[in-house]
């Protein structure tokens, strides 16, 4: 049974790029087979998937059962607020187009596409010069997206004035209004096997999709997304998707990206909240630490975070060194320095910094995750496996400190990224390769 499931996972990976190897994902595949009508065992499913006449339709149905379409309006709002619609419109007009063209790749049930239409309308006025193409592999998800009827957690983040302007009441649900419907088109598209849509786009979004792919597929898909950008266009990946890119890809992304900011090109680093600044992290301020010295450390740490998030990695490293001169046991400084070293392509220095962060705090799951990425870049698969396993063991979604450090990254997505890498690094997969 297990061997047949692995073969079926290989076939799904070949057709869609979605990685279903590893114990957790194999269990998801087994559960998906039970959802089919009629339910199938692995052998029957493999036979159906290989059928030259109906295999493609069967794999599509299987992917419908496997897929998790969990999204909501205004998800990861900070990234969306980074979109400057007026600049995008000016760039489009300079290129001879009156419309801002947007491609939402992997749109799931449509909340993100409608969110962009709302934001563009707010920025550019009613009936904005906007054309959104939203694509997904799932026909069922696209059907829900086109119906545009939502309730509960999905629409909870939508503020009351926006609900009144852009939605019509429909019983217990909210229905997307006609002004938005004129701006968005939905279409089926496979990111792995299909060529990008025709034309160039001023904005391309692909969020919370790449976590399901293996690293070579991630880089191939990102290359296609970048290739679909118009000059001056912007590529926006989700926080979890940025985590799934191999460290070596950051430098390449910076060299390939268009003049507008590509959020995908920046490694995420922790936010130093006011609460953490006041408490000196989880350890508390030492009794012998003078207030002035503590303030200097906090200032240097804040400088490091701002520099790292702006892509000024050398400045970030210099600032963390100031912190560590004063307090060699500051795990956060070791972590930020490690992420910055990783971003500039120095995997050896990154691994050293991240190991020190874990020496100070063995439960620092985010440091373990980034250490796995450093070992990935060093082609040390056993060490990378150990680091990702440590991250999964210590990554507690309910842990306040980890949640604060994660900033805009969902800890569940970090776990998914760890799982994806462990599946690709498993000894069995290595032997198969």
Secondary structure, 3 states (H helix, E strand, C coil): CHHHHHHHHHHHHHHHCECCCCHHHHHHHHHHHHHCCCCCCHHHHHHHHHCCCCHHHHHHHHHHHHCCCCCCCCCCHHHHHCCCHHHHHHHHHHCCCCCEEEEEECCCCCHHHHHHHHHHHHHHCCCCCEEEEEEECCHHHHHHHHHCEECCHHHHCCCHHHHHHHEEEECCEEEECHHHHCCEEEEECCCCCCCCCCCCEEEEEECCCHHHECHHHHHHHHHHHHHCEEEEEEEEECHHHHHHCCCHHHHHHHHHCCCCCCHHHCCCCCCCCHHHHHHCCCCCCCCCCCHHHHHHHHHHHHHHHHHHHCCCHHHHHHHHHHHHHHCCCCHHHHHHHHHHHHHCCCHHHHHHHHHHHHHHCCCCHHHHHHHHHHHHHCCCHHHHHHHHHHHHHHCCCCCHHHHHHHCCCCHHHHHHHHHHHHHHHCHHHHHHC
